[in-house]
């Protein structure tokens, strides 16, 4: 179904402004879903706004779709402002063909919501890939989101994202809760997004997954939309090295130092810290420069965060996880419960290339990194040379509070000939099983030959 819908959507490519294309397609797919599921689903669809009404009435098809979108939003307050009304000004012939094709898809039965969720996530990934760098404004690679969620384990409480994009962090948090036999209302999501079109994507994405959330559209630095929020978990992928941002040097959020005007990295980190409750924890995607930069006071801010015991873990990620940017990335994990040690994880050699330009973290990779973090929190941690190590404040001070994991984890344990021990074990195991298979083959050959001699 996903591939069929994507091919159908391609009918409009070239006749719709590239900036509106994803809103256009996702809006139509969503309208078809709510129309199919209105009998027993979560949304009300007024008469005249159902899918079958779109082609039955006279006049412009685009105008009827805009009217249907408006009617559905009025009937469902959580959708207010989320659905696009941009259909009257496009090629009506191509629009008619697309409506006809989408009309052949049925979102019915108990699994309708799950099917739509898969379609929606598939489309978001496809649009992000097609848009390249601009796609990164609304989309975080799924394997990175899963890693954040598996480490933080947001079972219950308030989940916040100050730059929520299309809402992928919230969707993955919901999946984590449900996979651990929780309920949707075990978490309450709060988000903010400055880009209005991206905010609409997030609203629609939460509606698709039936997640109730408080999503606001405004600039987080200029107008914090959740001033009293104290979150249990923060998951965020802020824009890397953002230079054009609203900066008030007197802002009370800058407890650990005023961030430089030319880079908002430490503004995001301090804003997130200001949102954490007494036992709150956060996972933040950052550009690698945040771990070592000393420009414009950034080194001093980083040192203050470490000395306050707020940094619990640093993860260096492999390259090419983010199709939208070549900038190397890392993960910061922050914890309101003060700690005198930091766990460093070097995951740069992990991941699997899925094509010539993009890498993903496998489920085994995610489990290994998350396992190191959990064992550290549970006091059962054991350092693994070349992969992870827990370092105390004195050692971090000796490195001028630079937090690059490669400085701390050391080299992987190697065999006498210099081959990494893990690689050597894996290679020898494969060779051993190959010898077993060859031995079994030769055994069959000998038995066959003996059988012929007996005959």
C-alpha positions in Angstrom: 0.0 0.0 0.0 2.8 2.5 0.9 4.5 2.1 -2.4 1.2 2.4 -4.3 0.3 5.6 -2.5 3.8 7.0 -3.1 3.5 6.4 -6.8 0.1 8.0 -6.8 1.4 11.0 -5.1 4.1 11.4 -7.7 1.4 12.3 -10.2 1.4 15.8 -8.7 5.1 16.3 -8.8 5.9 19.3 -10.9 2.4 20.7 -10.8 2.5 21.6 -7.0 5.0 23.9 -5.5 7.8 21.8 -4.0 7.4 23.5 -0.6 3.7 22.4 -0.4 4.1 19.0 -1.9 4.3 16.9 1.3 1.5 18.9 3.0 -0.6 18.3 -0.1 -0.2 14.6 -0.3 -0.3 13.8 3.5 -3.4 16.0 3.8 -5.2 13.9 1.2 -4.2 10.6 2.7 -5.3 11.8 6.1 -8.7 12.9 4.8 -9.2 9.5 3.2 -8.3 7.8 6.5 -10.7 9.8 8.6 -13.5 9.3 6.1 -13.0 5.5 6.1 -12.8 5.3 9.9 -15.4 7.8 10.9 -18.0 5.2 11.7 -16.0 3.9 14.7 -12.8 5.9 14.7 -11.4 8.8 16.7 -12.5 11.5 14.3 -15.8 13.1 13.4 -16.5 13.7 9.7 -19.4 16.0 8.9 -21.8 15.3 6.0 -20.4 16.7 2.8 -16.8 16.2 3.9 -16.5 12.5 3.3 -14.3 11.1 0.6 -17.3 10.0 -1.6 -18.6 13.6 -1.4 -15.5 15.0 -3.1 -16.5 13.8 -6.6 -20.3 13.9 -6.2 -20.8 17.6 -5.9 -20.6 20.2 -8.7 -17.9 22.9 -8.9 -14.1 22.8 -8.4 -12.7 19.6 -6.8 -9.9 21.6 -5.1 -12.5 23.9 -3.5 -14.5 21.0 -2.2 -11.4 19.4 -0.7 -10.5 22.7 1.0 -14.0 22.9 2.4 -13.8 19.3 3.6 -10.5 20.0 5.4 -12.1 23.0 7.1 -15.1 21.0 8.1 -13.1 18.2 9.6 -10.9 20.7 11.6 -14.0 22.4 13.0 -15.5 19.1 14.0 -12.3 17.9 15.7 -10.7 20.6 17.8 -7.3 18.8 18.2 -6.9 19.1 14.5 -7.4 22.9 14.5 -4.9 24.5 12.1 -3.3 21.1 11.2 -4.9 20.3 7.8 -3.8 22.0 4.6 -6.3 24.1 2.6 -4.2 24.5 -0.6 -6.1 22.5 -3.2 -8.0 25.0 -5.2 -5.0 26.5 -7.0 -3.4 23.3 -8.5 -3.9 21.4 -11.7 -7.4 20.1 -11.3 -7.0 17.3 -13.8 -4.0 15.8 -12.0 -5.7 16.4 -8.7 -8.7 14.4 -9.9 -6.4 11.5 -11.0 -4.8 11.5 -7.6 -8.1 11.6 -5.7 -9.3 8.6 -7.9 -6.1 6.6 -7.1 -6.2 7.3 -3.3 -9.9 6.5 -3.4 -9.0 2.9 -4.2 -7.1 2.5 -0.9 -9.2 1.4 2.1 -8.3 2.3 5.7 -10.7 0.0 7.4 -10.8 -2.4 10.3 -9.1 -2.5 13.7 -5.6 -2.1 12.2 -6.5 1.1 10.2 -4.7 3.4 12.5 -1.5 1.3 12.5 -1.6 1.1 8.7 -2.0 4.9 8.4 0.8 5.4 10.9 3.1 3.2 8.8 2.1 5.1 5.6 2.6 8.4 7.3 6.1 7.6 8.6 7.0 6.1 5.2 6.0 9.3 3.5 7.8 11.5 5.9 11.0 9.5 5.4 10.6 9.7 1.6 9.9 13.4 1.6 13.0 14.0 3.9 15.2 12.1 1.5 13.8 13.9 -1.5 14.3 17.3 0.1 17.8 16.7 1.3 19.1 19.3 3.7 15.7 21.0 4.1 14.2 17.6 5.1 16.3 17.7 8.2 14.2 20.6 9.4 11.3 18.2 10.2 12.8 14.7 10.3 15.2 12.8 12.5 16.4 9.4 11.3 14.3 6.7 13.0 17.3 4.7 14.3 18.6 7.8 16.1 15.1 8.5 17.6 14.9 4.8 18.7 18.3 5.1 20.4 17.2 8.2 22.4 14.0 6.5 23.5 15.6 3.2 24.4 18.2 5.0 26.6 15.7 7.3 28.3 12.9 4.8 28.6 10.0 7.2 28.9 7.5 4.8 30.6 5.4 7.4 32.2 5.3 11.2 32.7 5.7 14.4 30.7 7.7 14.3 27.5 8.9 17.5 25.9 10.5 18.5 22.7 11.3 22.3 22.2 11.9 21.9 18.4 9.6 19.0 17.6 9.7 19.0 13.8 7.1 16.5 12.6 6.7 14.9 16.0 8.8 11.8 15.5 10.1 11.8 19.0 6.6 11.7 20.4 5.6 8.8 18.1 8.6 6.7 19.1 7.9 7.4 22.8 4.4 6.2 22.3 5.6 3.0 20.6 8.0 2.4 23.6 5.2 2.8 26.1 2.9 0.4 24.2 5.6 -2.1 23.6 6.1 -2.3 27.4 2.4 -2.8 28.0 1.7 0.7 29.0 -1.2 2.9 27.8 -1.3 6.0 25.6 -2.3 8.2 28.5 0.8 7.1 30.5 2.7 10.0 28.9 1.7 13.6 28.2 3.5 15.2 25.3 4.4 18.9 25.0 6.1 20.4 22.0 7.0 23.6 20.3 8.0 24.3 16.7 8.8 27.6 15.0 8.0 26.6 11.5 4.3 26.8 10.9 4.2 24.2 8.1 6.3 21.8 10.1 4.1 22.4 13.2 1.1 21.3 11.0 3.0 18.1 10.1 3.5 17.4 13.8 -0.2 18.1 14.7 -1.3 15.7 11.9 1.3 13.1 12.9 0.0 13.0 16.5 -3.5 12.9 15.2 -2.6 9.9 13.0 -1.3 8.1 16.0 -4.1 9.2 18.3 -1.7 10.9 20.7 -3.1 13.9 22.6 -0.5 16.6 22.8 0.0 20.2 23.6 1.9 21.5 20.5 2.5 25.2 20.1 3.8 27.2 17.1 6.3 29.9 18.1 10.0 30.5 18.5 11.2 28.7 21.6 13.9 31.3 22.4 11.7 34.4 21.7 8.4 33.0 23.2 8.6 30.0 25.4 5.2 28.4 25.0 5.5 26.2 28.1 6.9 28.5 30.8 5.8 26.4 33.8 6.5 23.0 32.4 8.7 20.6 34.4 9.3 17.6 32.1 10.2 14.1 33.1 11.9 13.5 29.7 13.1 15.7 27.0 13.9 14.3 23.5 15.3 16.8 21.0 17.2 17.3 17.8 17.7 21.1 17.6 19.1 22.7 14.4 22.8 22.2 14.3 25.0 25.3 14.9 22.1 27.7 14.4 23.4 31.3 14.0 20.2 33.2 13.4 18.4 33.0 16.7 16.7 35.4 19.2 19.2 36.1 22.0 18.5 38.0 25.2 21.7 38.1 27.3 19.6 38.6 30.4 17.5 35.5 29.9 17.3 33.5 33.2 17.7 30.3 31.3 21.4 31.1 30.8 22.4 29.9 34.3 25.7 28.3 33.2 26.8 31.1 30.8 25.4 33.3 28.1 25.5 31.4 24.7 27.3 33.2 21.8 25.2 35.0 19.3 26.6 33.0 16.4 25.7 29.5 17.7 22.6 28.4 19.6 23.9 24.9 20.6 24.4 25.8 24.3 21.2 27.9 24.3 19.3 24.7 23.4 21.0 22.7 26.0 20.4 25.3 28.8 16.8 25.8 27.7 16.3 22.0 27.9 17.8 21.9 31.4 15.4 24.7 32.5 12.5 22.4 31.5 13.6 19.3 33.4 11.8 18.4 36.6 13.7 17.4 39.8 14.3 13.8 38.5 14.1 14.7 34.8 16.4 13.4 32.1 17.1 14.5 28.5 18.6 13.1 25.3 19.8 15.8 22.8 21.2 15.4 19.3 24.1 17.9 18.8 26.8 18.7 16.3 30.2 17.3 17.3 31.6 20.7 17.9 29.6 21.1 21.0 31.8 18.5 22.7 35.0 20.5 22.3 34.4 24.1 21.1 36.0 26.8 23.2 34.8 29.7 21.0 32.9 32.6 22.5 32.6 31.1 26.0 31.3 27.7 24.9 34.1 25.9 26.7 33.1 27.7 29.9 29.5 26.8 29.6 30.4 23.1 29.0 32.7 23.1 32.0 30.0 24.6 34.2 27.5 21.9 33.1 30.0 19.1 33.9 31.0 20.6 37.3 27.3 20.8 38.2 27.0 17.1 37.6 24.3 17.5 34.9 26.1 15.6 32.1 25.5 11.8 32.5 26.6 10.4 29.2 28.1 11.4 25.8 27.7 9.3 22.7 29.8 9.8 19.5 27.7 8.7 16.6 28.9 7.2 13.3 28.9 9.4 10.2 26.2 9.5 7.5 23.3 8.8 9.8 21.8 12.2 8.8 21.2 12.3 5.1 20.3 16.0 5.4 23.7 17.2 6.7 27.4 16.0 6.5 28.0 17.5 10.0 29.1 14.7 12.4 26.7 14.4 15.3 26.7 13.2 18.9 24.2 12.7 21.7 24.2 14.5 25.0 22.4 12.9 28.0 21.5 15.2 30.8 20.3 14.3 34.3 18.9 16.5 37.0 20.2 14.0 39.6 23.8 15.2 40.0 26.6 12.8 39.0 30.3 12.9 39.6 31.1 10.7 36.6 30.3 10.8 32.9 29.8 7.7 30.7 31.5 8.0 27.3 30.4 5.8 24.4 32.3 5.8 21.1 29.8 4.4 18.6 31.6 5.8 15.5 32.3 2.3 14.1 28.8 1.1 14.5 25.9 1.1 12.0 25.2 -0.4 8.6 25.2 1.3 5.2 21.8 0.9 3.5 23.0 2.6 0.3 26.0 4.6 -0.8 25.1 7.7 1.3 23.1 6.6 4.3 23.9 4.6 7.4 21.5 3.3 10.0 22.0 1.9 13.5 20.8 -1.7 13.8 18.7 -3.0 16.6 21.8 -4.7 18.0 23.7 -1.4 17.9 20.9 0.3 19.7 20.7 -2.4 22.3 24.4 -2.4 22.9 24.6 1.4 23.4 21.5 1.5 25.6 22.7 -1.4 27.6 25.9 0.4 28.5 23.9 3.4 29.7 21.5 1.3 31.7 24.3 -0.6 33.4 26.0 2.7 34.3 22.8 3.9 35.9 22.4 0.6 37.7 26.0 0.6 39.1 26.8 -2.5 37.1 29.0 -0.9 34.6 32.2 -2.4 33.2 34.4 -0.4 30.9 35.0 -1.8 27.4 38.2 -0.5 25.8 37.5 1.2 22.5 33.7 1.4 23.2 32.7 2.8 26.6 34.2 4.1 29.8 33.1 5.9 32.9 35.4 8.9 33.8 35.5 11.0 36.9 35.6 14.8 37.1 39.3 15.0 37.8 40.1 13.2 34.6 37.6 15.3 32.6 39.2 18.5 34.1 42.6 17.2 32.9 41.1 17.3 29.4 39.9 20.9 29.9 36.3 19.6 30.0 36.4 18.4 26.4 33.8 15.6 26.2 34.8 13.8 23.0 34.4 10.0 23.8 37.5 9.1 21.8 39.7 10.8 24.5 38.4 8.6 27.2 37.5 5.1 25.9 41.0 4.3 24.7 41.7 1.8 22.0 39.9 -1.5 21.5 41.7 -4.5 23.0 43.7 -6.1 20.2 45.4 -9.5 19.6 49.2 -9.8 19.4 49.1 -9.1 15.6 47.2 -5.9 16.1 43.8 -7.1 15.0 40.9 -5.9 17.3 39.9 -8.7 19.7 36.2 -8.5 18.8 37.0 -8.7 15.1 39.4 -11.6 15.7 36.8 -13.6 17.7 34.2 -13.0 15.0 36.6 -14.0 12.2 37.8 -17.1 13.9 34.2 -18.1 14.8 33.2 -17.9 11.1 36.2 -19.9 10.1 35.5 -22.6 12.7 31.9 -23.0 11.4 33.1 -23.0 7.8 35.5 -25.9 8.8 32.6 -27.7 10.5 30.5 -27.4 7.3 33.4 -28.6 5.1 34.0 -31.6 7.5 30.3 -32.5 7.2 30.5 -32.3 3.4 33.5 -34.5 3.2 31.9 -37.0 5.6 28.9 -37.3 3.2 31.3 -37.7 0.2 33.2 -40.5 1.9 30.0 -42.3 3.0 28.6 -42.1 -0.6 31.9 -43.6 -2.0 31.9 -46.4 0.6 28.2 -47.1 -0.3 29.2 -47.5 -4.0 32.0 -49.9 -3.1 29.6 -52.0 -1.0 27.2 -52.1 -4.0 
